[in-house]
Amino acid sequence: MLTNDTLKFLKELSKNNNKEWFEKNRKRYDNAQTEIKTFIAAWINNYGKKDESISHLDPKKCIFRINRDVRFSANKAPYKNNLGAYLTKGGKNTNLAGFYLHIEPNNCFFGAGNYMPMPDQLAKIRQEIDYNFSDFKKIISSKKFKDSFGDLSQENKLKRPPKGYDENNVAVEYLKLKGFTVFKKLSDEEITSKDFVKTITELSATVKPFIDFLNGAVE
């Protein structure tokens, strides 16, 4: 399970985001890495029983680096203030829809979907929603889905329908999206609970039809 030690390390890192402090606390970082790797392995093992497409994943390859790429950023802080992991059947570098866990004190969340599909993928997903909107609507309108996630994120949504689609299209509000994601906020107490593997496994299973729809559109 994840512990408060990891959250405490991240909280202190946010106030001391520099190489000198990080190196002095590297052992704490290594312990946090061990915790998240162990947790991700348990998540893969539990959820992999329901979805064989992710059962083969290597936990180490699902976790994002804590180092920031500062080359094109005004923020030159060398480290992220969070730990994150992404599970998708092709591995986190394939740009397929998958499951995301974000660990940050007072800002933990579970996310799922395809956050930034490439232009060709975006076109295919929109086409699939247009052609099979009844199936898509059924997935995102199910009680378990709505209770867990509400609606899709509206981030970066277009004001007008994308080229080739009419304002009167029944799916138009979803066709305007540039990413297809859902999120569920998690408390620090939830992610450090001994039951959190069960919780995230259930969330993953609930959102699986949505993930399958998105990946089916681009594969």
N, C-alpha and C positions, 0 to 999 in steps of 0.2 A: 504494500500500500504506500501511497504518498504520505509524507509527514509534514508537520509544521516546520521542521528544520529546513526543508527545501523552500518553503514560502518565506521563512525568515531570511534565508540567504538572498533570495531575490529582492526582498524589501530593502535590505541593507545595500545590495548592489545598486539599486536605483538611486541611492543617496551618495554612493561612492563609485560612480561609473568611470573608473580609470584603471590602467594596467597595474599600477603599483598595488592598489588595494586588492585587485583580483588575484594577483600572484601570491599575496600574503594569505589569501583565503582559498587558494586553489584546492586544498583538501576538502573544504566544504562544497566546492563546486563539483569535485569528483564524486562525493557522496550523493549530491543531488542528481548527477548523471546516472549513477548506479540505481537510484530509486526510480527514475523515470523509465530507464531501460527495463527494469524488472516489471514495472507496471504495464508498459506497452506489451511486453511478452505475455503477461497474463491476459490482457485485452485481446491480443491476437489469438491466443489459445482458446479463450472462452467464445469469442464471436466467430472464430474460424470454424467452430463446430456447426454454425448456422450458415456460414458463407465460405465455402472452400476457396474462393478466389483470393482471399487475403490470408489464408492459413499458412502459406509458405513464406510470408514476409519476415525479414530479418529486423528485429526491433531497432538495432543500431542504425539501420538505413532509413528508418521512418522518422527519426528525430532531426530537427533542424539545428544547425550550428548556433551557438550563442553569440558568436562574433558578428558584428554588423558590417555591411559593405558601406563604407563611408565615402567612397570615391565621388559620388554624385549627390551627396546629401549635405545640407547645411548643418545638420546635427552630427557632430564629430565624436559623439560618445562611442567608445569602441565595442560596447556589449549591449545586447538586448536585455530588457528587464523582465524577460519571460522565457519559459521553455515551451516548446511546441513540438507536436508530432502529427504526421499525416499518414493515414492508411488508405491505400488504394491498390487495386490488384496489379497494376503495372509498375508500382514503385512511385515514390513521391516526385520523380522528375518526368513523369509521362504526361502530365497535364490532363489526366482523367479525373472524373468526379470521385470523391472519396470522403473520408471522415477526418476531422481535425480536432485536436485537443490543445487548448491554450491554457497554460498555467502561469498566472500572474496574481500576486496578492490583491484581493478585492476586485479582480477583473478576470476571473476564470470563466471559460465557456467551452461548450462543445459546438462544433460547426460541421456542416456537411453540404456537399454539392460541388459545383465547378465554379470557382471564384472568378477566374479570368480566362475563359476559353479563348483559344486562338480564333482569328476571324473565320477560318473555314469551319472550325468546330461550332462557333456561335451560329453561323448560317444553318448548319445541320440541325442543331438543337431547336432553333426557331422553326425550321421546317417540320420537325417531328412534332412539336407542340401544335403547330397549325394543322397538320394532318390527323393527329390523334389527340385532339384536345380533350375529348371525353375521358380517355384513359388517364391523361395527365391530371385533369381536374379531380378525378376519382381518387388518385393517389394523394394529392395535397389537401383534399377535403375530408379524408378519413378522420374519425374522431381521435384516434391515437396520435396521428400526425399533428392535428390542430392543437390538441391539448399539450403536446410536447414543444411545438415550434411556432405555432401561430401561422403566419403567412411567410412567403419568401421575402428575403431582404430586398429593399427598394433602392439600394445604393447604386448610384450612377445610372439610374433609369432615364431613358430617353423621354423627351417631352412629346415627340411626335412618333408615329409608327415608323419602323425601319423601312427602307426602300423595298418595294414589292408587296407591302401589306397595307390593307385598308383600315381606316379608323373604325369601321363598323365590324371588323373581324371580332368574333366572340372571345378570342384569345388575346386581343390586342394589348391588354395591360401586362401580360406576361411576355409577349413578343417585344415589348419595349425594353425589357431587361437586358443588360449587358453581361450579367453574371447570374447564376442560378444557385442560390445558397439559402440555408436556414441556420439559425443559431439558437442556442439555449444557454442562458446565463447559469453559472454554477457558483455556489457559495464556497468559501474556503473550507467550511465545515463539511460540505458534501464531498469535495475531492480528497479530503483526508480521512474520510469514513472508511471503515473496513468493508463496507458494501459498495464502494464506488466502482469496482470492476463489474459487478452485477448491473449497476445503474447505467454505465456507459455501454455495456453489451446490449441492454434493452433499448437504449436510444439508437444504437447502430442498427438493430433489427427493425425498429420502427421506420427509420429513414431509408432502409435498403431499397424498397420499390422505387423511390425517387432517384437514388443513385443508379439503379439499373436502367431506368428510363433515359437518363442523361447519357450514360455510357453507350447504351444501345443505339442512340442517335448518331454517335460519332464513330463507332467501330465498324 
